[in-house]
């Protein structure tokens, strides 16, 4: 009798293990919608390729644009998305949390550079010491992205404000802006690349990773200006840019700080299983983080969250991949 009971229990245990194993082995499938910053277009295209090869039943569908614009498409227009990756983690905090998302992971940094080509006026003269003199010259066409839609846009203006303070030149910011017509302000920073390459623009503000990925020439700036060093955040805070708020007719201030990218999974993600699998791949040192590093964008490894409370809100499969660090 005991042997029969033992056999039954053993059989039930085996079936349970097989069932659990089958659940664990079940692969994600279906459409995975990712909204992301335009500056992440190249690395995310590479991640998509690798991820879809690993999970062929998943169809990654990406939409790129200015981070503020993309977050507002979710929060204000109601467009469905599984994942949102922003060039400024603050955009997720301000626009999506707590109504549309509950956590935010910081995964990479960057720095501001001034891009140009061999066709650019004074290309043989410009340096990290005289760039602002070049941008002031008559006939020089330069631009940046829209600060109301794209973090690269308000960071470009922050660089100019900080330059006035760093070099001790009163009025420098306004002189530079006066030499940049509004037609040179584009919705997202990557749109400026085609203008540079065609010779219709001489200089454009971009992230270093974008410059590297598109093989553009660029001027490297002092750390006090390029927003790359978190230790200089007290200096960066002197730059304040007013941008449009959530409601029409309102404004908010973006205060200077070091560049930090953020990513989240939306609470109402249509395909949470695929989203979690993608983020697990992206947070892996030999996965998405390596892609970022290879393409000129320094990742945080491990990726970071601000507190243990944030970790507790994350899917259990992702929690071990993050580090609590302010």
ZIVENUR-V538766 format. One record per helix or strand of 3 or more residues. SS is the DSSP state (H for helix, E for strand). FROM is the first residue (numbers start at 1). TO is the last residue. If there is no record, write none. Layout:
SS|FROM|TO + SS|FROM|TO
//
This chain:
H|2|25 + E|30|37 + H|38|54 + E|58|65 + H|67|77 + E|83|86 + H|89|95 + E|105|108 + E|112|116 + H|131|136 + E|142|145 + H|151|167 + H|172|178 + H|182|184 + H|191|198 + E|203|207 + H|208|213 + E|217|220 + H|223|226 + H|230|236 + E|240|244 + E|251|255 + E|261|265 + H|272|282 + H|288|294 + E|299|305 + H|308|313 + H|316|319 + E|322|324
//
